[in-house]
Amino acid sequence: MADQEHRVVKVEGFELACNLPAFVGNSLRMFNKRSALLVRLTTASGFVGWGETWAFPSSASSFIKAVLAPDILGADPTTPRAIQTRLLGRIIPDRRGQGHMAISAVDIALWDVFGQITNKPIYALLGGKIRDRVTAYASGPFLQAGDDRYAGFELEVERFVNAGFRAVKLRVGTTLARDTWAITKARAIIGDGALLMADMNEGSSVREAVRLAHAVEHASLSWLEEPIPHDDLPGYKRLAELLPLALAGGESFCGVQSFRDIIGAGALDIVQPDLAICGGLTEAMRISGLADAFGTTVAPHVWGTGINFLASLQFSSILTPRSGSVPSPLFEYDMGYNPLRSAIYDPKPDRDGMLTIPDGPGLGIEIKVEHFSEYIADHWVLE
């Protein structure tokens, strides 16, 4: 039974949205809008916690209200693992989809409340941090609409370097010639001492990915990310055998079972759970434990708003380090136009290209609605 003083008495959803200056995208899709669902939990004692899911905000709102609410209202937020277990019991027919995404937002919020109640950062509740800082990589630029998908590419990569990043992950997946040009040009801009990765966003094939990897061997990529659809396990097993560099993926996987299949098959060198998709911090801890058992590196995928960004920093602080030429973990910093993140948290890399882990209670900083109020498209309350 929940401690009556700290039981959850209110669940709120804030559906956020903002328009982008222009259409941008990757190898598969273009978009001109960002959106996300933030969940705020409030206890009888007045403590609050924030969580997020970003893939399908309206659907997640409906799922929380219709399916998950009975196990949230009245629950004890100092027992997030127990609550997540009950929530998972409600989504048995949907083990790898919307259910996990909705649970992700609730679970992150529960850990934040737990931290507020105990006056400890989430990393302390997860067993204590291994590191105070994490190496960040600039994720971008987006591919552009129109004939020149790489319009403005060089200026953007220069912006990343000038901002202090010592690692960059490019979006590629156009033609072999243009992708080779972009990767070669980026290496020249960032220098030989910086890390360089490339993300094909599921828009290629096994053969084309192998062709690209060989064509850019001179650029010394640290990894190639999601060349083919994320659930093509046979394809990833082939790629793991054929590629001359590390293979990364997993940002769209929901639940530890999805990661079990691909890690067990030895098909990824780096797994990239997104806390706002995979099932929250509780599920991410299971995933990181599974990765540890197989010696697989974890580098969280970080998208959405400042809430997921902060939760991912907390998670990154406790991940097991790996030996090798690539720092472990690496932290993804989306460099596209994103006021849904910057309005909440907008840190800059230090002189070593690293981000400091916030050490305040819960997510590490105080979250204020007024900072992102102009982007609230819908607000609902359950009591």
Summary of the structure (lengths in Angstrom):
residues: 383
radius of gyration: 20.1
end to end distance: 18.1
largest distance: 63.5
contacts: 1405
relative contact order: 0.17
helix: 39%
strand: 22%
